[in-house]
Each structure stands twice: as structure tokens, then as C-alpha cells.
Amino acid sequence: MLTRRIAITAASVLAALSIPVTSYAEDDPKGSGGIHCGLFNCEVNVDAPGQAGGQAGGSDNTGGTGGGGASDPTNKKVCKYKLADPQPRAGSLDWEGHEPGDGAVYEQTCGWVDFTNTITRLVWMAEPPAQESVDPAVLAQRAVDSMTLLGPDIASPRAAGKYTVGVPMWLWVNQSATTYGPNTASATAGGITVSATAQVSKIVWTMGDGDSVACTGPGTPYTSSEGMAQSPTCGHVYAKTSAGASNSKFPVTATSTWTIDWQGGGQAGQLTEVRQTNVQVAVGEIQVVR
């Protein structure tokens, strides 16, 4: 038989079990049905086969480590404390065997860094607790994770296009918040709000022929009036055909580097994310008709 202290109110027990439960231990310390209640908390005697000596919610006094946030290393569990006002009556189970004046009872709220799936309960502590702070850098990463940062939206070269050896190829991308930026988001926890802005700072084009091109902008769209001129910002000239490549096409990869500036909680910093997009390009030779 285990005794578990859980974060439910006496009123919740009434509604769930339809049994009379008194809030103060000195009035009715036993309650009924193996439930012993303090002002806001109840201890419930339950059978837990194979868990003798165990404790629901873990042993770290924060309500356990279960929940969706446990698999997310950026979403650590934190707790906040507030002095219970008024303090429970003398003899209440919330004092955990101590008397008023011997330490104090605090309202403890624990949850993941974004304070979803929180657990609130009363705990006795001999000394005022040190508040756990939320790392602004962790919130910055959560803000970035909420953005939809995608790889480059390649406008040229096109998979359906036909390109020629020796003819300048202009490379450029379409711009949007999700494929080029700017993209903004914020995250809040523990009274701290962090804002982040993401923007593509570089695109590296791997052309499939052994060459690569690094461009610091989105590239310049080609117009027919440019004729055979090379792109002023981002381009490439193939020296051989794609006949020997797989499917007779060069695999072109555009890799964008997102630079994210963030600030909040008295701090500021920069993060980096990388995304890719692929396209297959056919390059042939000029056919001379005689």
C-alpha cells in the first residue's frame, strides 16, 4: 500500500468520489476511503503492485518527469513558488508534521519551460525557495522551432528547363517569410518573453558538376533583354553536359543558412539553422544544323 500526495483539491475529491471530505486535517484527518486531506492537497492510499516503496510523480518534488516535454531537451522542467496566503491551519497535513513558524508552506507550480501540463500543490519548506529561472536562450530556440523555416524556393534553374553548355545560368530564388525571411516569432515562459527574427544570410548552390556557388542574396531574376550576359549576383556556367550523370541530369542542391537574432530576458544572441532544396537539371550542347 502506498501513500501518495497528489495535487487535487478537496472539492475535486467530492465531485469524483461523492464522499464527504473535510478540508482541514484537524477536523477530519481521515476523511473516508483512505483519503487524508489538507487545505489543498490529499494523500491517497492506493495499491500499486510491483511499486512498493515507489512514489507517484517521481522523487524530485516537482510532480514527475512524464509528459510530452520530457523528450524535448530544450523544454526542461521548471518550478515556481509563491508563499501560501493564508498559511494552512496548525495541524494541517500541508505542514508535513511541522508547526507554523517552523519554515513555511508554499504554492509550488511545476511544468515544462513553456508551462504546459503544469502541476500545482502546496509544499512545506524550511527556507524560502530559490526561484528557478528560465534560460532566454532556450526560449529563443523554442521561438525558432515555432517558425516554419524551409529550404530555398528555387526559381531558376527549373527542373523542366533545358540548359546549354557555355551559356550563363542565372540562379535565383523566390522570397517569402518561410523560404527566405524575415520570419519572426516569440516565446514566453516564467515571465520572460524572447523575440526572434530569422533571415537567410547565404545560399550555397552545389551544381552537380563538381562546382559550387556561394551567394549572399536571393539572386537576380533573368529577363530576355539580358541576352547572353552573366548574372550580376548569382550564376554558373556549365562546362560539360549532364549526359553522364544519373538520369542524364545534374543534381543541384541549394543550401540556405538562416541567421536568427534574438533578444529578451536581458540577453541577446544569434542562432543558425540550415535548410536544403534539390532540383534535377538537364544540360546539353548546342546543336549546329548544316
C-alpha positions in Angstrom: 0.0 0.0 0.0 1.4 3.4 -1.0 0.6 6.8 0.3 0.6 9.4 -2.5 0.3 13.1 -2.1 -1.4 14.5 -5.2 -2.3 18.0 -6.4 -6.1 17.8 -6.2 -8.5 19.9 -4.2 -10.8 18.5 -1.6 -13.7 19.7 -3.8 -12.3 17.6 -6.6 -12.4 14.5 -4.4 -16.0 15.3 -3.5 -17.0 15.6 -7.2 -15.1 12.5 -8.3 -15.9 10.1 -5.4 -19.1 11.5 -4.0 -17.8 11.1 -0.4 -17.6 13.7 2.4 -14.1 15.2 2.7 -13.2 17.9 5.1 -10.5 20.4 4.1 -8.8 20.6 7.5 -7.0 17.6 8.9 -7.7 18.6 12.5 -11.5 18.4 11.8 -11.5 15.1 10.0 -7.9 13.8 9.5 -9.0 10.5 8.0 -11.8 11.7 5.7 -13.0 8.4 4.2 -12.0 5.7 1.8 -8.3 6.0 2.7 -8.1 9.7 1.7 -6.4 12.2 4.0 -6.8 15.8 3.1 -5.1 19.1 3.9 -6.2 22.5 2.8 -5.5 22.0 -0.8 -3.8 18.5 -1.0 -4.9 15.0 -0.3 -2.9 11.9 0.5 -4.5 8.8 -1.2 -3.7 5.3 -0.1 -3.6 3.1 -3.2 -2.4 -0.4 -4.1 0.3 -0.3 -6.7 1.5 -3.9 -7.4 5.2 -4.0 -8.2 5.8 -0.5 -7.0 6.4 -1.0 -3.3 8.2 2.0 -1.9 7.7 3.9 -5.1 6.2 7.4 -5.4 3.9 8.8 -8.0 5.3 11.7 -9.9 8.9 10.9 -9.1 11.1 11.8 -6.2 12.2 15.3 -7.2 9.3 17.1 -5.6 8.2 18.6 -9.0 5.4 16.3 -9.9 7.3 13.8 -12.0 9.0 13.9 -15.3 6.3 12.4 -17.5 4.6 14.3 -20.3 5.4 15.3 -23.9 8.1 17.8 -22.9 10.3 15.0 -21.5 11.7 14.2 -25.0 12.5 17.8 -25.9 15.9 18.8 -24.5 15.0 22.5 -24.9 11.9 22.2 -22.9 13.2 21.5 -19.4 11.0 21.3 -16.3 10.9 24.3 -14.0 9.1 25.2 -10.8 7.8 28.5 -9.5 6.9 29.2 -5.8 4.6 31.5 -4.0 4.1 31.8 -0.3 0.7 30.4 0.6 -1.6 33.2 1.9 -3.2 32.4 4.2 -0.9 29.7 5.6 -2.7 26.4 6.5 -4.0 25.9 10.0 -1.8 24.3 12.6 -2.0 20.5 12.3 -2.8 20.5 8.6 -1.1 17.8 6.6 0.3 20.6 4.4 2.7 21.4 7.3 4.1 17.8 6.8 4.5 17.4 10.6 5.9 20.9 11.3 4.3 23.7 13.2 3.5 27.3 12.0 6.6 29.3 12.3 8.9 26.4 11.5 9.5 27.2 7.9 6.5 27.9 5.7 4.1 26.4 3.2 4.5 27.4 -0.4 2.3 27.0 -3.5 4.5 25.2 -6.0 3.7 25.2 -9.7 5.9 22.9 -11.9 5.7 22.4 -15.6 7.9 22.4 -18.7 9.6 25.6 -19.8 6.5 26.8 -21.7 4.4 25.9 -18.6 2.1 23.4 -20.3 0.8 20.5 -18.3 1.5 22.2 -15.0 1.0 20.7 -11.6 0.3 22.9 -8.6 0.4 21.8 -5.0 1.4 23.0 -1.5 4.8 22.1 -0.1 6.5 22.8 3.2 10.0 24.2 3.0 12.4 25.1 5.8 13.8 28.1 3.9 12.4 30.3 1.1 13.0 28.5 -2.2 15.3 29.8 -4.9 13.2 30.5 -7.9 14.2 28.5 -11.0 15.0 30.9 -13.8 14.1 30.3 -17.5 17.1 30.4 -19.8 16.3 33.0 -22.5 18.4 31.1 -25.0 16.1 28.1 -24.5 13.1 30.3 -25.2 14.9 31.6 -28.3 15.2 28.1 -29.7 11.6 27.4 -28.9 10.6 30.6 -30.9 12.7 29.3 -33.8 11.1 25.9 -33.6 7.7 27.6 -33.9 8.7 29.2 -37.2 8.3 27.2 -40.5 11.8 27.6 -41.9 12.0 25.9 -45.3 14.7 25.3 -47.9 15.1 27.8 -50.8 12.1 28.1 -53.2 14.2 27.7 -56.3 13.0 29.8 -59.3 16.0 29.0 -61.5 17.2 26.5 -62.6 13.9 24.8 -63.3 13.5 21.0 -63.5 11.6 21.4 -66.7 14.2 23.8 -68.2 16.7 23.0 -70.9 20.2 24.5 -70.4 23.3 24.6 -72.6 27.0 24.2 -72.0 28.8 27.5 -72.1 25.6 29.6 -71.7 25.4 31.5 -68.4 22.8 30.1 -66.0 21.2 32.7 -63.7 20.5 31.3 -60.2 17.7 32.9 -58.0 15.0 32.0 -55.5 11.5 33.3 -54.8 11.3 35.1 -51.5 8.8 34.5 -48.7 8.8 34.5 -44.9 9.2 30.7 -44.8 11.8 30.3 -47.5 13.9 33.5 -47.2 12.7 35.7 -44.5 12.4 37.8 -42.5 10.4 35.4 -40.2 9.6 36.5 -36.7 8.3 34.6 -33.6 8.3 34.9 -29.8 8.1 32.5 -26.9 7.2 33.3 -23.3 7.7 31.4 -20.0 8.3 32.3 -16.4 7.5 36.0 -17.0 10.2 36.2 -19.7 9.4 36.9 -23.4 12.0 36.3 -26.1 11.6 37.6 -29.7 13.5 36.2 -32.6 13.9 37.2 -36.3 15.2 34.8 -38.9 16.7 35.8 -42.3 18.6 33.8 -44.9 22.1 35.1 -44.9 23.7 32.8 -47.5 22.7 30.3 -50.2 25.3 27.8 -51.4 24.5 26.1 -54.7 26.1 22.7 -55.4 25.8 22.4 -59.1 26.3 18.7 -59.6 29.3 19.0 -61.9 31.8 19.4 -59.0 31.4 23.1 -58.7 29.6 25.2 -56.1 28.5 28.8 -56.0 28.0 30.8 -52.7 25.6 33.7 -53.0 24.8 36.2 -50.2 21.4 37.3 -51.7 18.4 35.7 -53.4 19.9 36.2 -56.9 18.7 38.3 -59.8 15.8 37.1 -62.0 16.7 36.8 -65.6 15.0 38.7 -68.4 15.3 38.2 -72.1 16.8 41.6 -72.5 20.0 40.4 -70.8 20.8 38.1 -73.7 23.9 36.0 -73.0 25.1 38.1 -70.1 26.1 36.5 -66.8 24.1 37.1 -63.7 25.4 40.2 -61.7 24.7 38.5 -58.4 24.5 34.7 -58.6 25.2 32.4 -61.6 27.1 29.5 -63.1 28.3 28.3 -66.5 28.4 24.6 -67.1 31.5 23.3 -69.0 30.1 19.9 -69.7 26.8 18.2 -70.4 24.8 16.2 -67.9 24.7 13.1 -70.3 27.0 11.2 -67.9 25.0 12.0 -64.8 22.3 9.8 -63.2 19.1 10.2 -65.3 21.1 12.5 -67.6 20.6 15.4 -65.2 22.8 17.2 -62.7 21.6 17.1 -59.1 21.6 20.7 -58.0 21.3 21.4 -54.3 20.6 24.9 -52.8 21.5 25.1 -49.1 20.3 28.2 -47.2 21.8 29.4 -43.9 19.2 31.1 -41.7 20.7 33.6 -39.2 18.4 34.2 -36.3 18.8 37.2 -34.0 17.0 37.1 -30.7 16.6 39.2 -27.6 14.7 39.1 -24.3 15.1 38.4 -20.6 18.0 40.9 -20.5 20.0 38.9 -23.0 20.6 38.7 -26.8 22.2 36.2 -29.1 22.3 34.6 -32.5 21.3 31.1 -33.7 21.8 29.4 -37.1 19.6 27.0 -39.0 20.3 25.2 -42.3 17.8 24.1 -44.9 18.1 22.4 -48.3 16.2 22.1 -51.6 17.1 19.9 -54.6 16.3 20.1 -58.3 17.4 18.0 -61.3 18.8 19.9 -64.2 19.4 18.8 -67.8 22.4 20.4 -69.6 23.0 19.8 -73.2 25.2 21.0 -76.1 24.4 23.5 -78.8 23.3 21.6 -81.9 24.6 23.0 -85.2 22.5 22.4 -88.2 24.2 22.4 -91.6 
